[in-house]
C-alpha cells in the first residue's frame, strides 16, 4: 500500500468514527520528520482515545504498526507511522497548538 493510500485509509477510519475537521498535509518537501501529517479532533478525551485506538486497530490489520505513540493521557494523541504522523486532538488543544498555521506551506491532500 502506498503512503497516499494509507493517508486516505486513515482519514476514512477517522471519518467513520466521527472525527471532526480531518485534514491531511503533504510535508515531505518541508521536513525530514515525515511525508504526511493527518490532523483531526474529537469531542472528548474518550473520543480522542477511541479515534486513535481505531486508527491503530485498522492499520494493524494491514500489518502496519506505529513506531511510536505519545499522549495517551492528554488532549493530543500522536501516532507515528514513520512517513505518516497522525495527530488526534481535543478541539481546544488543536486550536492552541494550531499545527495548520505552523505548516501553512504544506500541500493539502484532497481526501474526497
N, C-alpha and C positions, 0 to 999 in steps of 0.2 A: 504494500500500500504506500503510495507516495505521500509526502508531507501535506500537500494541499488537500488530498482526500481525507487524511487524518484530521486536519483542521475542520473540514466540513462535517465529519462524523462527530467530533467533539461538540461542535456548535449545535448539531441536531440533538445530541444527548442532552445538552443543557436546555435547549428549547422544549424538548419533550417533558422535562422535569420542571417547566415553568420558570426558568431563569429569566431575568429581566435585562433588557438593553445589552444583548450579546454583540460583541464587536470582535473582529479578527483583523490583525495588522501584520503585514509583512515587514520585518525589521532587518532582514539579512544583509541589506546594503548599508545599514547604520551601525551595526554592532556585531560582535562575535558571541554575544550571550546566547542568542537563539536565532532561528529563522522567522518564527511567528510567535506572536502573543495573541491569546484569546482572553477577553475580559468579559465578565458577566457579573450580575449581582443577584442575590437572593433577598428574601423579605425578612429573614430572621437568622440567628445563628444556627438554628436547627436546619433551616432551608439551605443555607450556605454549605453546611456539612453534608447534607443529603445530595446536593448538586455535585460536590467534589467526589463523594463516595460513588455516585453513579458513573461519573466520567471514568474513575479508576476501574470500576467493575466492567464497564463496556469495553474499555481499551484492553483489559486483561484477557477478554475473550479472543482477541486477535494476537495474544502473546506479547502485548506491549505494556510494560510496567514502568511506572515513573522512576526516574533516577533518584529523586528527592521530593519530599513533601514537607511544607512548612505551614505553620499557623493553625493547626487543628483546633486550638482553643481560642482563637481570636476571630475578629470580623473579616479576616482575609486569609484564604487558603490558597497556597501556591502549589501547583502540580508541575514538576519539571520533567518533561519527556525528552530532554536534550534539545532537539531542534524546535520543539514546541513547548511553550510555557503557558499554562492555564492559570489565570487569576480569577478567583471567585470571591466576591466582596459582599459585605453588607453595604447598603446604599450609602450610609454615612461615611464608611471607610473609603469607598470608591471616590466619593466627592472630595474627601480630604487628600488622598494620595494623587488623584487626578492623573493617572498614567496616560490617558489620551492626550493631555496637554504636554506631558513630557516627551511624547513620541509623535508630535504633530507632523514630522517629516515622513512618518511611516506610510506605506501604501495600505489603504483599506481594502480588505478582501470582501468580495461580494459573496454572501452566504446563501443567497437565494437560489 
